[in-house]
Amino acid sequence: MSAPTVAVVGSVATGRSYDPPLRDVAVAARAAEEIGRELAQHGCRLVVFSSDEGFVESAVVRGYAQSGRARPGAIEVRGPYRADPTDFPEAQSHPELFDTRPEPTPDWEVSFYRALLQVDAILLIGGGRSTFIAGLIALSRRIAAAPVGTFGGSAEKAWQRMHGEPDAASEEDLSAMVSRWRPGSAEAVVGSLLRQHERRLSEQEQLQRQTTVETRRRAWSLLSALVFLAAGLATLPAATAWRPGTWAAVTLLVFGPLCAAVSGALIRNVFDEVGEWLRAAVFGAAAGGLSAVLFLAAQLTTNPNLLQGDSAARLGYFIVPVGFAAGLAFDAVLTKLRGTDVVKTHPVDAATP
């Protein structure tokens, strides 16, 4: 599994108000350093936005750089094009760790929210409204998120929102994010991020496999529809080779629309994206076959000798399209047939004294 790219979001500045209020600010800064070291141990990349000491990025970067496990270019600095990555003290001693990605805009919001749409995971500590929005973005994108709610701030609100999301994280992971900070807490938080990321990758791979299977099924369905349509149309010239009135000629009159009906049903199934190909083929064959037989019965009622002359071969040019149309709209045809009163008893009932 490839290590995720983690955006670091939040603040623990004492000169501003938070809702909920911050708790244990000194411990929060130390916790951010510990999380930074743990992220470096697992090979995660960082995305940071500000070197201001009031934001948690400075503490996370400090722990990340001091771990001795950070790789070159692993700290990605996002911000307006005027931002200077050397504002981080660690950029002086470890310049190879920093990868500057300036945005062509003076607005920090543009670079901030654009980065949140590209990362694999988000770490939240303290913070205000932007931190809460970052948590909502993580939940809506279904990416890994670690709102460390034990220190208050909007990270706690994001944790509450995450707790209500099914399958967002395990109960153990959620508890670790709000438990009192102690040795091993950083490992638990980072472990939660990694497990969530691994689960998301597994879900994406499964979805990709399902998409591939469905694409192949649609391709085979369309190919089968083409074969059945060709078989149905082939009965038209074949009917001229058989003597009218024989069992072979009558069989072609039924087989042609039946194949065309299966073709229409399979094509309809691809458009509807239902995926139940066998069901569609059977229902289409039933609708098309019965429609063709009823059409043929209506013609024989007005002309009983229709199958004895040359008109029998020409009849296929009408009955095959009927079968295809019935297969294409098999649900409407079968619904109509189910609603038909085959044995009408109301005249008899009316005559009963």
C-alpha positions in Angstrom: 0.0 0.0 0.0 1.4 3.4 -0.9 1.6 5.9 1.9 -1.1 8.7 1.8 -0.5 12.4 1.3 -1.9 14.1 4.4 -3.1 17.7 4.6 -2.4 19.3 8.0 -5.2 21.7 9.1 -5.9 23.5 12.3 -4.7 26.1 14.8 -4.0 26.4 18.5 -3.4 30.1 18.8 -4.4 31.5 22.2 -5.3 35.0 21.0 -8.6 33.9 19.3 -11.9 32.3 20.3 -12.8 28.7 19.4 -16.1 26.9 19.4 -15.8 24.6 21.3 -13.0 26.2 23.3 -9.5 24.9 23.1 -8.2 22.6 25.9 -4.6 21.9 26.8 -3.0 24.1 24.2 0.6 23.2 25.3 -0.2 19.5 25.1 -1.8 20.1 21.7 1.4 21.6 20.3 3.4 18.6 21.6 0.8 16.2 20.2 1.2 17.8 16.8 4.9 17.2 16.9 4.5 13.6 17.9 2.0 13.1 15.1 4.5 14.6 12.6 7.2 12.2 13.7 4.8 9.3 13.4 3.7 10.4 9.9 7.4 10.5 8.8 7.9 7.0 10.3 5.2 5.6 7.9 6.5 7.5 4.9 3.5 9.8 4.5 3.8 13.1 2.6 2.6 16.3 4.1 0.7 19.2 2.6 1.0 22.4 4.7 -0.2 26.0 4.2 1.4 28.3 6.8 4.5 28.4 9.0 2.8 30.7 11.6 3.3 29.3 15.1 -0.4 29.7 15.7 -1.2 27.0 13.2 -0.5 23.3 13.8 1.5 23.0 10.6 4.6 24.4 12.2 4.6 21.8 15.0 3.8 18.9 12.7 6.6 20.0 10.3 9.0 20.3 13.2 8.3 16.8 14.4 8.3 15.5 10.8 11.7 17.0 10.1 13.3 15.9 13.4 12.2 12.3 12.9 15.2 11.6 10.7 12.9 9.5 8.4 11.6 12.3 6.2 12.2 11.9 2.5 13.3 14.7 0.1 10.4 16.7 -1.2 8.0 15.1 1.2 6.7 18.4 2.7 4.6 20.1 0.1 4.0 23.8 0.8 0.8 25.2 -0.8 -0.1 28.8 -0.8 -0.2 32.1 -2.8 2.7 32.7 -5.1 4.1 35.2 -2.7 4.5 32.6 0.0 8.0 31.8 1.1 8.7 28.2 2.2 11.8 29.3 4.0 9.4 30.8 6.7 9.6 27.3 8.2 12.7 27.1 10.4 13.2 23.6 9.2 13.6 24.8 5.7 17.0 26.3 6.7 18.4 23.1 8.1 16.6 20.7 5.8 15.8 22.5 2.5 15.7 19.2 0.6 12.5 18.2 2.5 10.4 21.0 1.1 8.5 21.1 -2.2 7.0 24.5 -3.0 3.7 24.6 -5.0 2.7 28.3 -5.3 -0.7 29.1 -6.6 -1.2 31.8 -9.2 -3.5 33.8 -6.9 -3.1 36.0 -3.9 -6.1 34.4 -2.1 -5.1 31.7 0.3 -8.6 30.1 0.2 -8.1 29.1 -3.4 -4.9 27.2 -2.7 -6.2 25.8 0.5 -9.5 24.3 -0.8 -7.9 23.2 -4.0 -5.3 21.2 -2.1 -8.0 19.6 0.0 -9.5 18.2 -3.2 -6.2 16.5 -4.1 -4.9 14.9 -0.9 -5.5 11.4 0.3 -6.1 12.2 4.0 -6.6 15.2 6.3 -5.4 15.7 9.9 -7.4 18.2 12.0 -6.3 19.7 15.3 -8.1 22.6 17.0 -9.0 25.2 14.4 -12.0 27.3 13.4 -14.5 27.3 10.6 -12.0 26.4 7.8 -11.0 23.4 9.9 -14.6 22.2 10.2 -15.1 22.7 6.4 -12.0 20.7 5.8 -13.4 17.9 7.8 -16.7 18.0 5.9 -14.7 17.9 2.6 -12.9 14.8 3.8 -16.2 13.1 4.7 -17.9 14.1 1.4 -14.8 12.8 -0.6 -14.8 9.7 1.5 -11.0 10.0 2.2 -9.2 9.3 5.5 -9.6 11.9 8.2 -8.3 12.2 11.7 -10.1 15.0 13.7 -8.2 15.0 17.0 -11.1 16.2 19.1 -9.5 15.9 22.5 -8.2 19.4 22.3 -11.4 21.1 21.3 -11.9 23.6 18.5 -13.6 22.8 15.2 -11.7 19.5 15.1 -14.0 18.3 17.9 -17.1 19.4 15.8 -15.6 17.5 12.8 -15.1 14.4 15.0 -18.8 14.6 16.1 -19.9 14.8 12.5 -17.5 11.9 11.6 -19.0 9.8 14.5 -22.4 10.0 12.8 -21.1 8.7 9.4 -21.4 5.0 8.9 -18.2 3.1 8.2 -16.1 6.3 8.4 -13.9 4.8 11.1 -13.9 2.1 13.7 -15.2 2.8 17.2 -11.6 2.2 18.5 -10.2 4.8 16.1 -12.9 7.3 17.0 -12.2 6.8 20.7 -8.5 7.3 20.2 -9.1 10.7 18.6 -10.9 12.1 21.7 -9.1 10.2 24.5 -6.8 12.1 26.8 -3.4 12.5 25.2 -0.8 10.0 26.4 2.2 8.1 25.1 1.1 6.1 22.1 -1.8 8.4 21.1 0.1 9.7 18.1 0.6 6.2 16.9 -3.1 5.5 17.3 -4.1 8.6 15.4 -1.8 7.9 12.5 -2.7 4.2 12.5 -6.3 5.2 12.1 -5.5 7.4 9.1 -3.6 4.5 7.5 -6.3 2.0 8.1 -8.9 4.3 6.7 -6.8 5.0 3.6 -6.2 1.3 3.1 -9.9 0.6 3.3 -10.7 3.4 0.8 -8.1 2.0 -1.6 -9.7 -1.4 -1.2 -13.1 0.0 -1.9 -11.9 1.8 -5.0 -10.2 -1.3 -6.3 -13.4 -3.3 -5.8 -15.4 -0.6 -7.5 -13.0 -0.6 -10.4 -13.2 -4.4 -10.7 -17.0 -4.2 -10.7 -17.0 -1.5 -13.3 -14.7 -3.6 -15.5 -17.0 -6.6 -15.1 -20.0 -4.6 -16.0 -18.3 -3.1 -19.0 -17.5 -6.6 -20.2 -21.0 -7.8 -19.6 -22.4 -4.8 -21.6 -20.0 -5.6 -24.4 -21.0 -9.3 -24.5 -24.7 -8.3 -24.3 -24.4 -6.0 -27.2 -22.5 -8.6 -29.2 -25.2 -11.2 -28.3 -27.9 -8.7 -29.4 -26.1 -8.3 -32.7 -25.9 -12.0 -33.2 -29.6 -12.5 -32.4 -30.6 -9.7 -34.6 -28.6 -11.1 -37.5 -30.2 -14.5 -36.9 -33.7 -13.0 -36.9 -33.0 -11.1 -40.2 -31.5 -14.2 -41.8 -34.9 -15.9 -41.6 -36.2 -13.4 -44.1 -34.3 -14.7 -47.2 -34.3 -18.3 -45.7 -38.1 -18.3 -45.8 -38.1 -18.1 -49.6 -36.1 -21.4 -49.8 -38.9 -23.4 -48.1 -42.1 -24.5 -49.6 -45.0 -22.5 -48.1 -47.1 -24.3 -45.5 -44.5 -26.8 -44.4 -43.4 -27.0 -40.7 -40.0 -25.5 -41.6 -41.5 -22.4 -43.1 -43.8 -21.9 -40.1 -40.9 -22.4 -37.8 -39.0 -19.6 -39.5 -41.9 -17.3 -39.0 -41.7 -17.9 -35.2 -38.0 -18.2 -34.9 -37.3 -14.9 -36.7 -39.3 -12.6 -34.4 -38.2 -14.6 -31.4 -34.5 -13.9 -32.1 -35.3 -10.2 -32.9 -37.2 -9.9 -29.6 -34.2 -11.2 -27.6 -32.0 -8.7 -29.4 -34.3 -5.9 -28.6 -34.5 -6.9 -24.9 -30.7 -7.1 -24.6 -30.3 -3.6 -26.2 -33.0 -2.2 -23.8 -31.2 -3.7 -20.9 -27.9 -2.0 -21.8 -29.7 1.4 -22.0 -31.4 0.8 -18.6 -28.1 -0.4 -17.0 -30.0 -3.0 -15.1 -27.5 -5.8 -15.5 -29.9 -8.7 -15.4 -29.1 -10.0 -18.9 -30.7 -13.5 -18.6 -33.9 -12.0 -17.2 -34.1 -9.5 -20.0 -33.5 -12.2 -22.7 -36.2 -14.5 -21.3 -38.7 -11.7 -20.8 -37.9 -10.3 -24.2 -38.3 -13.7 -25.8 -41.7 -14.2 -24.1 -43.0 -10.8 -25.1 -41.7 -11.0 -28.7 -42.8 -14.6 -29.2 -46.3 -14.1 -27.9 -46.6 -10.8 -29.9 -45.5 -12.6 -33.0 -48.0 -15.4 -32.5 -50.8 -13.0 -31.8 -49.9 -11.0 -34.9 -49.8 -14.2 -37.0 -53.1 -15.4 -35.5 -54.8 -12.1 -36.4 -53.6 -12.4 -40.0 -54.8 -16.0 -40.3 -58.2 -15.0 -39.0 -58.8 -12.7 -41.9 -56.9 -14.9 -44.4 -56.9 -18.7 -43.4 -54.8 -19.6 -46.5 -52.1 -17.0 -45.8 -49.4 -19.7 -45.1 -50.1 -21.6 -48.2 -49.0 -19.1 -50.8 -46.1 -16.8 -51.6 -47.4 -14.3 -49.1 -46.1 -16.5 -46.2 -42.5 -15.5 -47.1 -43.4 -11.8 -47.2 -45.1 -12.0 -43.9 -41.7 -12.3 -42.2 -40.9 -8.7 -43.2 -43.7 -7.6 -40.9 -43.4 -10.1 -38.1 -39.7 -9.8 -37.4 -40.0 -6.0 -36.6 -43.0 -6.8 -34.5 -40.9 -9.2 -32.4 -38.0 -6.7 -32.1 -40.3 -3.9 -30.9 -42.0 -6.2 -28.4 -38.6 -7.2 -27.0 -37.4 -3.6 -26.8 -40.5 -2.8 -24.7 -41.0 -6.2 -23.1 -42.1 -4.7 -19.7 -45.0 -2.8 -21.3 -45.9 -5.8 -23.4 -45.9 -8.3 -20.5 -47.8 -5.8 -18.3 -50.5 -5.5 -21.0 -50.7 -9.3 -21.3 -51.0 -9.7 -17.6 -53.9 -7.3 -17.5 -55.7 -9.1 -20.3 -58.9 -10.9 -19.3 -58.5 -14.1 -21.4 -61.9 -15.6 -20.3 -64.5 -12.8 -20.2 -67.3 -14.0 -18.1 -69.3 -10.8 -17.6 -71.7 -11.6 -20.5 -72.5 -14.9 -19.0 -72.9 -13.4 -15.6 -75.3 -10.8 -17.0 -77.5 -13.5 -18.5 -77.7 -15.5 -15.3 -81.2 -15.2 -13.7 
